[in-house]
């Protein structure tokens, strides 16, 4: 609930724009993970991993969505005064987009950590492990879930110039957040 002294600045982005920017991330994410993987381990390891991923894509994707949104929720609940009581999960049926929403404002650090966690855990970490051990399935999995987290990464980029003591309120209806100023 807003207090009379509270000012909110909205930072949101339309689903079409987020999806377009996410699509454009295919090239840099490929350069970051797939190109080095092929250079180190060869294309046959990548193709074998791709075949395995495609074989189990639906259950992997469903489980990945649950883990992705769950990671947002766990991190935000750790920073929320009311813990998991402030966390809501759902699906925006208009865009077929699952979401996790925190109903109370968080510190910039807490909000950013919650936004970044799925990218790090489901995207970057499996990709880096795959580069070290040569597992084509893991690099494909990491690639897929890095792309799935690009919307979160885009939101993190929009936060880079915010004051470190900023309070962030997750937007309840749109892709984005409010910056709360109590001055």
N, C-alpha and C positions, 0 to 999 in steps of 0.2 A: 504494500500500500504506500502511495506517495505521500510524503509530508509536504506542507505548504512551502517549505524552504527548498525542497528538492527540485533540481533541474535535471532533465534527462535528455541526452543527445542520442539519437537513434543512428545505429550503424547496421544497415541491412542491405541485402542483395537479393535480387530476384532469382528464382530457380533457373530460369533460362540462362542468365548470365553466369551463375555458378557452374552450371553444366557445361557451358561453352568453355569457360576457363579451365575446368577440370579436364575436358577433352584435350585442350591444348597442352596439358601437363603430360600427356602420353609421351611426347618426344623427350623432354628432359628426364622423366623417370626412366625411360628406356635407356638413355645415355648413362644415367647414374647406376643402374643395376644390370640391365640385360647385356649391354655392350661389354662391360668388364667380365661378366660371367662367361660370355661366348669366347672372349679373348683368352681367359684362363682355362676353361673347361671344355670348350668346343660347343658347336651347335647341336650335336646329337644329344648331349645331356639336357640341354634346354628343351629340345623337341620331345624327349621322353617325359620330362616334367610337365610340359604343356598337355601331352596326351593324358597323363594321369589326372591333372587338374580338370580337364574337360570331361573326363569320365565321371567324376564325382562333383561336378560344378554346383548343382543345385543344393545338395546337403552342405557343401563347403560354404557356399554363399549365404545360406540361411544361418548356419552356425556363426559365420563371420559377422553377420549383421548383429546377432545377439551379443556376441563378444564385444564388438565395436561400441554399441550403445551402452552395454553394461560397464565398460571401462569409463565412459563419460560419467555414468551415474555413480560409480564407486568413488572416483576422484572428486566429483562435485559434492557428494555426500560427506566426504571427509572435511571439506571446507565450509559446508553449510551448518548454520547454528542448529537447525532442526534435523540434520542428518538425512536419512533416506525418506523422511516424511516430506522433504522438499523436492524430491525427485519424482518425475512422471515420465513414463515411457509410452510411446504410441506410434501410430502410422498416420502420416498425412496422405489420405487416400487420393487427393487431387493430383499429387505428384508421385504417388507410390513410394513415399520416402519415410522410412522409419526415423524416429527421433527420440532423444532424451532431453528433457527440459528440467531446469532447476528453477523452482518457484521463488527463490530468494536471491538477493544480490550477493555476489562473492567478491573477494579481493581479486585484483587482476592476476596475481600469481595463481590463485586457486582455479579461476576460470580458465586461464591459459593452460595450466597443467591438465585439466579435464578435457580441454579441446585437443591437446597434443597427444594424450596417452594412446588412443587407438592407432594413430599414425606410427608411433614409436613401437608399440607392442605387436601389432598385426601386420605392419608394413615394412618398416625399416629393419627391425631386428631379424625377422626371417630372411630378408634379402641379404643382410650382412653375413648371417650364418651360412647361407647358401654359397656366397662367394668364397668363404673359407673352406667348406667341406665339399663343394661341387654338387650339391643337390639341386637338380633342375626343378623338381616339384616345389621346393621351398622358395626358389627365386621367383617362380611363377605366382605362387601364393602371395609372397611379399609384394610383387609387382601389382597384383590385383587389389590387395588391401591398401597399398600406398595410394593407388588411384581412387579407391573408395573413400579415403580420408583427405583428398585434395580440397574439398569444401571446407573442412576444418582448418587445413593449412592456410587457405585463403583468408579465413576469418582471423587467424593468428597474425598474418601479415598486416591486416588492418589495425591490429592492436599495437604495433611496434612503436608508435610514437605517443602512446598514452602515458600519463603520469603513473609511476610505480605504485602510488597509493590509491589509484582509481578503484571505484566500486563498479562492478559489471553485473548487469541484470540480463539474463538470457531473455531474448524476445519470445513471448509466448506463442506468436502466430506466424512469424516470418523467420527467414534465415538470417540470423544476426543477433545483435545485443544492444543494450542501452548502456551508456556511460553515465553514472549518477554523480552529480555534483551537489554537495550539501552546503556550499559556500553562500 
